[in-house]
Amino acid sequence: MSRQRADHDAPTRRAYLRYGAALAGGGLLAGCTGASEEPTEPPTESPSDSETETPTETATEADTETNESYSVTLSPAGTVQFTEPPSNVMVYSLLYADMAVAYGHGDAVNSLGFSAEAGGNTLDAYYGRLDGVSFDREGLAQLNTGSGNLTVDRELFYELDSDLHLVDPALVVSFDDWSVSDVETIEEEVAPWFGNVYSRNNTEPPAPYAGDYDYYTLWELAETVAEVFQERQRYEQLRAVHDDLLTRIESDLPPEDDRPTVASVIYVDETFYPFRSDTPGFANAHVRPLGAPDAFTSGDVSYESAYDFETMLEIDPEVILHRFGVASYYDVNEIRQTLAEHPIGGQLTAVETDRVYPSGNPLQGPLMNLFQLEMTAKQLYPEQFGAWPDYDGGAYPEIPPEERLFDRERVAEIVSGDA
């Protein structure tokens, strides 16, 4: 059914977005409520994701009115029907911005959930190593003020007038002062929803969506978004680069007994916030495939977990990976120095051996994932993959061509459409 703004007499551009049978049958309520998966500032989160799962199912079928329409399905939104790729897209989570860029549609993004400067800096750090690839964040709307209450002003949806909300509706229902009926109203009056973020750690969504929410790997999500933008070829080419990278890494992993214990953390004000690195979800798509023992397996780690220096010394991981460490919220060089100068922190094995590293952003899209896999491989196994160079918090460090684990030129050609 064609949609148009309630306060418009004539159909808008989003009239080409139609819901399929999945939504008509209740797909909207197929899965979510609860605490938000998105970070406030400073962010905290947790993990999950299997890179060998079967690609997600997508549907492409002829519309009764035109042979050019196609439909794409994703939980919890259901099936959305298109007659052409959207050109004005709301984005909350960084991974969907990265996907849009990867498929040559970065200019369709009109917003980010939090600071476009912070998120844009992270993308710039990686894209700077891909010739001709960039993300123009100037003028992007910031959906969440980050001022304490986790929410988005409803008026922003009307002001942005998007063709598609590349946002998980379950996430929005978890926001302050939002309900399922509010989400339905935005769908009816502005544009459909299409996103999934609780696959970040495979955690339970808010109550209206619980029990019927599907979880996807990072590359399954990437495949589905590629269908939205009609960029199947780009997806397959990038997936091939990713699979080759994983094969290269896995073939050179040291024996399990020779792998260091790893602690994935965020450090703030003499407190360590721990996160499991071996559990499912796309948050760990850059760490889990490396197969290093998780230092927190013996502890009950959750979003509420917080460790002091004494507890960390008892655990004493051989490697500390600090989340959001690449051109993002934290200066890991400064944190490393702080730990070294602390009377207990200086005794940590990872600090003594200079193995406190900036780690990746768990809200990673496909391009970010390639760099973050390479980065983690070098941090954990320098003898096999070459040492991780000094990093000053800016652009992803320059790696000599012979030490790179994937072909930058190939990826840049794919994104630019020249492959």
N, C-alpha and C positions, 0 to 999 in steps of 0.2 A: 504494500500500500504506500503510495507516495505521501511524503510528509511535507508540511509547510508551517511556517511560523504562524501562531494563532493571531498575531497582530498584523499580519500581512494579507492583502487580498489576493496577490498573485503568488504562485509557487516560487520558492527560492531554489538556489543551486542544489540544495540537499534533497530536492525532490527525487533525484536519481538514486538515493539511498533507501532501500526498502528492506523490511524485515521478512525473513523466510519463515517456514513453518515452525522452526525450533523456537522462535520467540513467541509466535502466536500460541504455541502449546505450553508456554510458561517458562521458556528458557531464561528469561530475565531473572527469575527467582532461583535459578539453578546454581546457587552456591555462595554466600558470604556475609559476615558481620564480625566485629571484634576489634582488637587493637590494630591500628594502622601498620602496614608493612613498610611504609615510607619513612625515612629518617627525618627527624627534626634536626636542628643544628645545635650541638653536635649530634651526628647520626649514631644510632645503635641499631643493630639487626642480627640476623643469624643465617644459616646455610641450607643448600641442597641441589642435586642435579646429576643425572646419568647421561653421558654423552653418546651412549650406544643404543638408545631406545629407538623404536620404530617411528618414523616421521609422523607428525600429527596429521590427522585426517582433515582434508579440506574439500569443499564441494564447489564444483564449477558446473553450472547447468544453464540451459537456455531459458530466458524469461519469455513469458507468453506474449509480451509486447515487442520485444526486440531480441535479435539473435546475438547482440553484443553484450548483454548483461551477464554477470557472473555473481556467484555467492560464495562467501567464506564463513567458516564456522569456528568459533572459539568460546570455550567456557570462561566465564559464566554468561557472557552476553548472548550467546546463541548464534544464529545465522543472520548475516547482514548481506543484502543484495546491492550490487553496484552496476552502473552502466559505464563508469569510467573511474580511474583511480582518483581518490580525493586530493584536492590541491590546497586545502586550508584545514590543517589538522591540529587539534589540541593534544598536547603531550604533557603528562605529569612526570613519568619516570624516565630517567636518563637512558635506559636501555632502548626505549622506543625512538628516542631522538637518534641514537646511534644506528638503529635499523633503518630509519628514514634516510640518513646520510648514506649508509651502505648501499642502498638501492637507488641512489641518485635523486631522492626526493627530499633532501634536507630543507629546501626552501619552502616546503609545505608546512613545516612546523611553526606554530604561532605562539607557543608557550612552553614553560617548564614548571614543574611543581614548586621548586625552590629557586634560589638565586641563579639566574641565567649566567651570571658572571662566574660563580663557582663551578656550575655544571659545564659551562662553556670552556673554562680553563682546563678541566679534565679532558674533554674531548680534544681541545687544541693540543694538549700534551702528546696525544697519540697521533692525531692527524698530521702534526708537523713532520712526521716521518713518512708520510704518504704523499708523494708529489701530486699536487693538483686537488687534494681532498681538503675540504674545510667545512666549517659550520658557522654560518652568520647568525650570531645571537643578538645582534643589535635590534632593539625594539620588541624582543620577546616579552610576553606578559609573564609575570610571576604569579602563579596560581595561589600559592600558600604564603602568607605573610611571614610565617615562622615566628610570630610574636607571642606564642604561648598556646593559643587554641589551634588545634589542627583542623583546618577547614578551608573551604574555598567559597568566595562570595558568588551567589547564584547569578548576579548580574553580569559577571565576567563571561558566562556562557553565552549570553545574548550579545554582549559587546564583541566577543571574538567571532561569533556567527560562523562556527566551524562546520565543515562538511562532515567531519567524523571526530569523535572523541576517542582518541587512542589511549583510553584510560579504563582501568578496571572498575566497573560500577560497584562491585563489592567494597573496594577501597573507599569510594566516595560515601557509601552508606555508613562506613565506620567514622566519618568525620563528624565533628560537633554540629548539631542542629540539622543533620541530613537524614532523610528517611527514604525508603524504597519508593514511596509516592513522589518524592522530590526528583529522584532519578528518572522515574517514568515520565514526569512532566518535561524534563530537559530532553529526553528522547523524542517525545512527541512534538515539542515546539522548536527544537533546534536541530539535533542530529543524533544518530545512534552512538552507542558506546561500543568499544571493541578493545579490550585489554585484559591482562591477567597478571597480577603481581604477587599473589600468594604462593605462586610456584617458586618464589624467591627462596623460601625455606620449607615449602610444603606444609605450611602451618594452616590451621583452621581459619576459614574466613568468618565474617560476621554471621549472626544467626540466620537471617533470611536466606542465606546462600549455603549454609553448612549442610553437609550430607550429600550434596550433588554438585561438587566443585571439582573439576578435573585439573590435574597438575601436569605441567609440561616441562621439558628440558629447555635450556636456552635456545638450542638450535631448532627445536620444534616450534617454539614461538617465532623464531626468525623466519622459518619456512612459511608460517601462516601469514605473517605481516607481508612477506614477499608476495603472497597471493593477493593481498589487498592492493598493493601497488602494481600488480601485474609484472613482477620482476623475477619470475621463476629462474631464468637463466643466471642472473646475478647471484641469486641464492645458491644455486647448485655449484657455481664456480667458487664462491666463498666457502661453502661447505667442504669442497674438495681440498682447499688450502688448509682448512681446520683439521680435516681428517688426516692429511699428510703430516701435519704438525704433531698431532696426537700420536700417530704411528712412530714418528721419529723419536719422540720423547719416551714412549713406552718401551721401545726397543732398546733404549740405552739406560734405563733405570738401574741403579745399583741393586744388589740383593737386599731384601727387606731388612736384614740385620744391620745393614750399613746405612740405613736411612735415619736422618736426625728426627727427634721429636719436635713437633711444631706447635706453637701457641699463636692462635689468631686473636688479636686483641684490639681494643681502643683504650688508650691511656689518657686520663683526664684527672688533674688535681690529686696525684698520688694514689689513684685508684685504677685498677685494670678491669676492663669489662671484657670478659672472655666470650668467644664464639667457637662452636664446634666447626671444624674444617672438613670433616669426613662424612657429613650427613648430606641427604639429597637436597636439591634446589639449585637454581641458577646462581645464587650468591657464591657458591663454592665451585663454579665451573672452571675456575683457574687454579684451584688448589687441590681439590679432590683427585683429579686424574694423576697427580704426582705421587700418590700412594705413600706419603710420609705419615708416620704415626702421630695421631692427634694427642697432644699433651694433656688435654682435658677429658679424656675418655673415662677416667675414674671419678670425675666430679659431675654433679648435677647442674649442668650449664643451661641457663635460660636467659631470656631478656632481662630478668631482674638480677642476674648474677653480678657480683662485684667482688674483686679480690684486692686485698692489701698487699704490701711488699712481702710480708712474712709468708702469706699463702703462696704467692708466686715463687718465692724461694724454695718452698717445700716441693712445688711442682717442678721447678727449675728446667724449663724447656731449653733445648739446644738452639732453636731458632725462634725468634719472635717476628711475626708478620703483623704490621700495623695497618689496619683497614683504612680505606680512604686516604692513602698515603701519597698518591700521585696527583700533583697539582690540584689538591682538593682542600679539605678542611684542616689538615694537620701537617705540621712541620716535623717530619720524622727525624731530621738531623738534630733539631733542638731537643726532641724527646729523648733521642739516644744520649745526648750529652747530659740531660737531666738525670737519666737513669744511672749513668756512669758516676755521677757526682753524689748520688744518694748512698748512705752508708750500707743499706741492704741491697738496693738496686744494683750497686756496683759488683755485688757478689753473684749475680745471675750469670749462668754460663753463657747465655746468648750475648750478654753485655761484655763479658770478659773476652769473648772470642770475636767481638765485633760482628755479630750476626743478628742485629736488629734492623729489619728492612722495611721500607715502605711497601705496602701491599696494595692490591688493586681495589677498585670500586665494585662492591657486590652487585650494584645495579648496572651490570655490564651488558652491552649489546654485542653483536658478532665481531665488529672491528676491535672493540676494546678487549674482547676475549682472546683474540690472537696475540696481542701484545702482553696481556696479563698472564697467559700461559707461558710465553717465552720468559718473561720476567721471573715468574715463580720457579721455573725450571733452573734458571741460573742462580737464583738465591739459595735453593735447596741443594742442588747438585752441581757445584761449579766445576768439579773435575770432569764431569760428563758433558756439560753444556757450555762451559766457559763462565768466568766469574761475572757477577753483576757489578757494573761499574759504579763509581761514586755518582750520587744523584743529589742535585741541589734543590729539588722541589719544583723545577720548571718543566721544560719539555722532557719527554721520554728520552733517556740518554742515547747518544749515538753509539750504535753497536757496529764494529767492523764487519764488512760484508761476509767474511769467512766465518764469523761467529753468530750470524743471525740464524734463527731457527725457522723462519719463513720468509718468503720472497716479497719484500715491500713493493717492488715494481709491479709484480703480478697483481697484488691486491689493489694498488692504485689504478691500474688499468681496468680492473673489474668494476670498481666504483665509478670510474669516469665513463664507462661504457665502451672502452677501447679494446677490451679483451677479445 
